[in-house]
Amino acid sequence: MARIQFFYDGNKRTGRLMMNGVLLTNGLPVINLPASKQLEFNQLMLDFYPSNNEAPMRALMLSCLNPQHLKIMNEQCTPI
């Protein structure tokens, strides 16, 4: 999605919105990318294009998961 620029502006935001839709559909929490990590995200996207190495981006996205959301989801999945 991010490699193919469908729109004049908002491609990365649209890609993240789609990503969160897939996560929610599969019972996983959304990932919120804070403004403080925007430059890191942009650089990792630029690095990904020539390398196809998704590991650094995956690590960044995992670091953006809200621990409270994970706790709530784990509690909801625990059998009574």
Secondary structure by P-SEA (a helix, b strand, c coil): cccccccccaaaaaaaaaaaaaaaaacbbbbbbcccaaaaaaaaaaaaaacccaaaaaaaaaaaccaaaaaaaaaaaccc
